[in-house]
């Protein structure tokens, strides 16, 4: 009972921290009002565009982004420099998009973010149907962050017992990247949740569920596939047919999630976009935010600035390095999954993408903290034996 109460306290503290980020004002939304945080400018808007163009459903909002000839008895609330449009509230005779005012970015009204699969954008779009406002976009991130903590606890409890599971779940609150990404409508907290789910199912011996979780992770970002290297190694020692089943399940889930996109774009263009995405992910971006290498992530260098005043950085935690050292030493199943997931970013880096960012670390943060529980348990075991 005491562990359940303590876990609830941890989740309550987490909820406060995540909501503190989710309630920040943001920029480039309403003039002198709420707006977008960091790369929400790409994901929230592409979700709104997918909602309108692919699912033929407008967002729930009093705002319309339209052109001047369509403005009737309406009040202009935002004008743009980079796009030929205005955002109004009131009556319009026609409109390009309904929803929260767009950021002032060229091409934003037709941007679908096809560099990444659509699952997280579906969820954000669903929230835009409920209400297209910042706190609604970010609510799923807050919920998935809580789910990630719970999965870390449940997986670590299975491996080490309740005490160290609770300790390491608490320590995850000190991961500045996790705290920040759990309050922002970006893709990476979704990726963290499904990777934690994959780890939980694998440790529980549920092969098809592991494959489904892998497929869901890949349906958020293609980097969600990085655990496949570790899974291939682990299942090679168990059963080739189980690995085939995992891959087939993951592929089926990925294709199912992408069916609306393929139906709307056409199969040929969809396949072209998937291949183009792989090329995009192995190519460096233009100069912009501070980039970092996977080595930087281990020593918390070159952190990505997510918000200024208050200053919020994806600074990480020493757990990443400790977990890697322990994983190399231990080489058990969770260690292999961690090395595989972290190592996937080195592969991308080696293939030519030098503009990686520190907020990517939230992807493997759950596995790192599960390993941290194992490390703490192994260190404490001799002392408990002596006492």
C-alpha positions in Angstrom: 0.0 0.0 0.0 2.8 2.4 0.9 4.4 1.9 -2.5 1.1 2.6 -4.3 0.7 5.9 -2.3 4.3 6.9 -3.0 3.8 6.2 -6.7 0.7 8.4 -6.7 2.8 11.1 -5.1 5.4 10.8 -7.8 2.7 11.0 -10.5 1.1 14.0 -8.8 4.5 15.8 -8.8 5.0 14.9 -12.4 1.6 16.2 -13.3 2.4 19.6 -11.7 5.7 19.8 -13.5 4.3 18.8 -16.9 1.3 21.1 -16.6 3.7 24.0 -15.7 5.3 23.5 -19.2 2.0 22.9 -20.9 0.5 26.1 -19.6 3.4 28.3 -21.0 2.3 31.0 -23.4 4.3 30.1 -26.5 4.9 32.4 -29.4 3.6 33.2 -32.9 0.0 32.4 -32.2 -2.5 35.0 -31.2 -0.9 38.5 -31.0 -0.1 39.2 -27.4 -1.7 35.9 -26.5 -1.0 32.1 -26.4 1.1 30.5 -29.1 3.3 27.6 -30.1 6.2 26.1 -28.2 9.3 25.1 -30.2 8.5 22.6 -33.0 4.8 22.6 -32.2 4.7 25.1 -35.1 5.2 22.1 -37.5 3.4 19.3 -35.7 0.2 21.0 -34.5 -0.3 22.8 -37.8 0.3 19.7 -39.9 -2.2 17.8 -37.7 -4.7 20.6 -38.4 -4.1 20.4 -42.1 -4.4 16.6 -42.1 -7.6 16.9 -40.2 -9.0 19.3 -42.8 -7.7 17.7 -46.0 -7.5 14.0 -45.2 -10.4 13.6 -42.8 -12.6 16.5 -44.2 -13.2 17.8 -40.6 -12.6 21.3 -39.4 -11.0 22.1 -36.1 -13.2 23.3 -33.3 -12.3 27.0 -33.0 -13.8 30.5 -33.5 -10.9 31.4 -35.7 -10.7 31.2 -39.5 -7.6 31.6 -41.6 -8.7 32.9 -44.9 -8.0 35.4 -47.7 -9.2 39.0 -47.8 -12.0 38.4 -50.4 -13.6 35.9 -48.0 -13.7 38.3 -45.1 -17.3 39.4 -44.5 -18.5 40.7 -41.1 -15.4 39.5 -39.3 -12.6 40.9 -37.1 -9.0 40.4 -38.2 -6.9 39.1 -35.4 -3.7 38.2 -37.2 -2.0 39.2 -40.4 1.0 37.4 -42.0 4.1 38.3 -43.9 5.1 34.8 -45.2 1.6 33.6 -46.3 -1.1 35.3 -48.2 -3.8 35.1 -45.6 -5.4 36.6 -42.5 -6.9 35.0 -39.4 -10.3 36.4 -38.4 -13.0 35.7 -35.9 -16.6 36.2 -37.0 -18.4 35.6 -40.3 -16.6 34.5 -43.5 -17.9 33.5 -46.9 -15.1 31.0 -47.3 -11.9 29.9 -45.6 -8.7 28.0 -46.1 -8.5 26.6 -42.5 -10.5 26.7 -39.4 -8.6 26.6 -36.2 -6.1 28.4 -34.0 -4.0 31.1 -35.8 -1.1 29.6 -37.8 2.5 30.6 -37.2 3.9 32.9 -39.8 5.8 30.3 -41.9 5.9 30.0 -45.6 3.9 27.0 -47.0 2.4 26.3 -43.5 -1.2 26.0 -44.8 -0.4 23.0 -46.9 2.3 21.3 -44.8 1.6 17.7 -43.7 5.0 16.9 -42.0 5.4 13.8 -44.3 9.0 13.5 -43.0 7.4 11.6 -40.1 4.6 9.0 -39.9 1.2 10.3 -38.8 0.2 8.6 -35.6 1.0 11.4 -33.1 -0.5 14.0 -35.5 -3.7 11.9 -35.6 -3.9 12.3 -31.8 -3.2 16.0 -31.9 -5.9 16.4 -34.7 -8.4 14.5 -32.5 -7.8 17.0 -29.7 -8.2 19.8 -32.3 -11.7 18.4 -33.0 -12.4 18.8 -29.3 -10.9 22.3 -29.0 -8.1 23.8 -31.0 -6.2 25.5 -28.3 -2.7 25.0 -26.8 -3.6 23.2 -23.6 -5.7 20.7 -25.6 -2.8 19.9 -28.1 -0.6 19.3 -25.1 -2.9 17.2 -23.0 -2.0 13.9 -24.7 1.7 14.5 -24.1 1.0 15.0 -20.4 -1.1 11.8 -20.3 1.6 9.8 -22.2 4.3 11.1 -19.9 2.3 9.7 -16.9 1.9 6.5 -18.8 5.6 6.3 -19.5 6.4 6.7 -15.8 3.9 4.0 -14.9 5.4 1.6 -17.5 8.9 2.3 -16.1 7.7 1.5 -12.7 5.9 -1.7 -13.7 8.9 -3.0 -15.8 11.4 -2.2 -13.2 9.3 -3.8 -10.5 9.2 -7.0 -12.5 13.0 -6.9 -12.7 14.1 -5.5 -9.4 11.1 -5.2 -7.0 9.0 -2.3 -5.8 11.6 -0.3 -3.9 14.1 0.3 -6.8 11.2 0.6 -9.3 9.9 3.5 -7.2 13.3 5.0 -6.8 14.1 5.0 -10.4 10.6 6.3 -11.4 11.2 9.2 -9.0 14.6 9.8 -10.5 13.0 10.1 -13.9 11.4 13.4 -12.7 15.0 14.9 -12.7 15.3 14.2 -16.4 14.8 17.8 -17.8 14.2 16.5 -21.3 11.4 14.1 -20.2 9.7 16.8 -18.1 9.8 19.3 -20.9 8.7 17.0 -23.7 5.8 15.7 -21.6 4.3 19.2 -21.7 4.7 20.0 -25.4 2.8 18.8 -28.4 5.7 17.3 -30.2 6.3 13.7 -31.3 9.0 12.5 -29.0 7.0 11.9 -25.8 4.7 9.6 -27.9 7.9 7.8 -29.1 9.1 7.4 -25.4 5.7 6.0 -24.4 5.6 3.3 -27.1 9.2 2.4 -26.5 8.5 2.0 -22.8 5.5 -0.1 -23.8 7.7 -2.3 -26.1 10.1 -2.8 -23.3 7.4 -3.8 -20.8 5.8 -6.3 -23.2 9.2 -7.8 -24.1 10.1 -8.3 -20.4 6.7 -9.8 -19.8 7.3 -12.3 -22.7 4.4 -11.0 -24.8 5.8 -11.3 -28.3 2.9 -10.1 -30.5 2.3 -7.2 -28.1 6.0 -6.3 -28.4 5.6 -6.2 -32.2 2.4 -4.1 -31.9 4.3 -1.6 -29.7 7.2 -1.5 -32.1 4.8 -0.8 -35.0 3.2 2.1 -33.0 6.6 3.6 -32.2 7.6 3.5 -35.9 4.2 5.1 -36.7 5.3 8.1 -34.6 8.8 8.5 -35.9 11.0 6.2 -38.0 13.5 6.2 -35.3 11.0 4.2 -33.4 12.4 1.2 -35.3 15.8 1.4 -33.6 15.0 -1.3 -31.0 14.7 -3.8 -34.0 18.4 -4.4 -34.0 18.4 -5.5 -30.4 15.2 -7.5 -30.9 16.8 -9.3 -33.8 19.7 -10.3 -31.6 17.6 -11.3 -28.7 15.1 -13.4 -30.7 18.0 -15.0 -32.6 18.8 -16.7 -29.3 15.2 -17.7 -28.8 13.2 -18.4 -31.9 13.5 -17.1 -35.5 9.7 -17.6 -35.9 8.9 -15.4 -32.9 11.0 -12.6 -34.4 9.2 -13.0 -37.8 5.9 -12.7 -35.9 7.1 -9.6 -34.1 8.2 -8.0 -37.4 5.0 -9.0 -39.2 2.9 -7.5 -36.3 4.9 -4.3 -36.4 4.6 -4.0 -40.1 0.8 -4.6 -40.0 0.3 -1.9 -37.3 2.5 0.6 -39.3 0.5 -0.1 -42.5 -2.8 0.2 -40.7 -1.9 3.5 -39.2 -0.7 4.8 -42.6 -3.8 3.7 -44.6 -5.6 7.1 -44.4 -2.4 8.8 -45.7 -1.9 6.3 -48.5 -5.5 6.5 -49.5 -5.5 10.3 -49.7 -2.0 10.7 -51.3 -2.2 7.6 -53.5 0.0 4.6 -53.0 2.7 5.7 -55.4 3.1 9.2 -53.8 2.9 7.7 -50.3 5.8 5.2 -51.0 7.7 8.1 -52.5 7.3 10.2 -49.4 8.4 7.2 -47.2 11.6 6.8 -49.2 12.1 10.6 -49.2 11.8 10.6 -45.4 14.6 8.1 -45.1 16.8 10.4 -47.3 15.7 13.4 -45.2 16.6 11.7 -41.9 20.1 10.9 -43.1 20.9 14.4 -44.3 22.0 17.3 -42.2 19.6 20.2 -41.8 20.4 23.9 -42.5 21.9 25.9 -39.6 19.5 26.6 -36.9 19.1 25.4 -33.2 22.1 24.0 -31.5 22.8 20.5 -32.8 24.5 17.8 -30.8 26.0 14.4 -31.2 24.9 11.2 -29.4 28.1 11.5 -27.4 27.0 15.0 -26.2 23.8 13.6 -24.9 25.7 11.4 -22.5 27.5 14.3 -20.9 24.7 16.8 -21.3 26.4 19.2 -23.8 24.9 21.4 -26.5 21.3 21.1 -25.1 18.4 22.2 -27.2 16.5 25.3 -26.0 12.8 24.5 -26.0 11.6 27.8 -24.4 13.1 31.0 -23.2 12.0 33.0 -20.1 11.6 30.7 -18.3 14.5 28.9 -19.8 13.7 25.3 -20.6 16.4 23.1 -22.1 16.5 19.5 -23.1 19.4 18.9 -20.8 19.0 15.3 -20.1 20.3 13.4 -17.0 23.4 11.5 -15.9 21.2 8.3 -16.1 21.9 8.0 -19.8 25.7 7.5 -19.3 25.3 5.4 -16.2 22.8 3.2 -18.0 25.1 2.8 -21.0 28.1 1.8 -18.9 25.9 -0.7 -17.0 24.4 -2.0 -20.2 27.8 -2.7 -21.8 28.8 -4.5 -18.6 25.6 -6.4 -18.0 24.5 -7.2 -21.6 21.1 -8.6 -20.5 17.9 -8.2 -22.5 17.1 -4.7 -21.4 20.7 -3.7 -21.9 20.6 -4.9 -25.5 17.4 -2.9 -26.1 19.0 0.2 -24.7 22.2 -0.1 -26.7 20.1 -0.8 -29.8 17.9 2.3 -29.4 20.7 4.6 -28.4 23.0 3.1 -31.1 20.4 3.8 -33.8 21.2 7.5 -33.5 24.9 6.8 -34.1 23.9 5.0 -37.3 21.9 8.0 -38.5 24.9 10.2 -37.5 27.3 8.0 -39.4 25.0 8.0 -42.5 25.4 11.8 -42.7 22.9 13.6 -40.4 24.9 15.9 -38.3 22.0 17.9 -37.0 20.7 15.7 -34.2 19.1 17.4 -31.2 19.3 16.6 -27.5 15.5 16.3 -27.1 15.7 13.0 -29.0 17.0 11.4 -25.8 13.5 11.2 -24.3 13.1 8.2 -26.7 15.5 6.0 -24.7 15.1 7.7 -21.3 12.6 5.1 -20.1 14.9 2.2 -20.9 17.8 4.0 -19.3 15.9 4.4 -16.0 14.8 0.8 -16.0 18.5 -0.1 -16.3 19.2 2.3 -13.5 16.8 0.4 -11.3 18.8 -2.8 -12.1 22.1 -1.0 -11.3 20.9 0.3 -8.0 19.5 -3.1 -7.0 22.7 -4.8 -7.9 24.8 -2.3 -5.9 22.5 -2.6 -2.9 22.3 -6.4 -2.9 25.7 -7.1 -1.2 24.9 -4.6 1.5 21.5 -6.2 2.2 23.2 -9.6 2.3 25.7 -8.3 4.9 23.1 -6.7 7.0 
